[in-house]
Amino acid sequence: MAENEPTNATPAPQMSPAEMHGLARWLNARADSVLLRDQPEQQSDIRMPARLIERLIHLQAEIRRAADSTDDEATERHLRELLGGA
């Protein structure tokens, strides 16, 4: 029973896919900035989370499509819970 209860008393605000995409774009722009042109390791360190964010957006879209297309209510509920109730 306790495993189904939230561990956070106040839910953290969720970023929308558009906000996440904006963050990824900002990170990529930062990595491409003049300030980091002579620091390829730091550029790579900034690009990695941008790629992870873009991958997360893609995975969330796949989960949303799966939830929309399933006929099984339990599966749909579980998938929507993975998305944070979206």
Secondary structure, DSSP 8 states (H G I E B T S, - for coil): -GGGS-S-SS------HHHHHHHHHHHHHHHHSGGGTT-HHHHHHHHHHHHHHHHHHHHHHHHHHHHHH---HHHHHHHHHHTT--
